[in-house]
Amino acid sequence: MSDVFESDEVTASEDAVTQDISELSEAELQRDEYLDALQRLQADFENYRKRVARTSEDAAVRAAGALVTSLLPVLDAFDLAAAHFATTPSEEATALNQSRALLLDTLEKQGLERIAEVGVDFDPQVHDAVAHVEGDGDAGQLVDDVMRAGYRWKGSVLRPAMVRVKG
C-alpha cells in the first residue's frame, strides 16, 4: 500500500510541477507582451515628441518669416531713399544709410539673405525678369540690372528679385 501511496504522491507532485511550469510559461509570455507593448509605446512617444518639436520650430520660422515679409517694404523705402541721396552727401544721407545698414544687418543675423547681384546667371527660382535686353552672343542669360532686391529667409525665397535680363 505504501507503493501506491508514493505513486499517487509522485503523480500529484508531477501534476503540480507541470501546472507550475505552465503558469510560469504563461507569465513569461505575458511579461514579454507587456515589454513589447512598453517598448512600442516608448518609441511612439519619442516620435511624437520629435514631431511636436519639429512642428513648433517650423511654426516659429514661419511666424518670423511673416514678420520679415512685412518689413520688406521698409527695406525697399530705405533702398529708394539711399539711391535718392547717393548723389548728394549730407548728414541726413549718412544717418539714413546707417539706419538702413543697422536694420539689414540685424535681419541678416537672424537668417535674411539679400538677392541683388548683378552679373550672375538668371535663375527663375530667385529672379523675376521684368525686362530683357539683347546680349553679346553669350550662351546664357545674365542679370543685367536689379530693379528691386529680392530676399531669402533661412533658405526659402520670400520675394524674388525684380531684374532686367541680358542675353
Helices and strands as residue ranges (DSSP letters): H 2-84, H 91-110, E 112-115, E 127-133, E 142-148, E 150-153, E 156-159, E 161-166
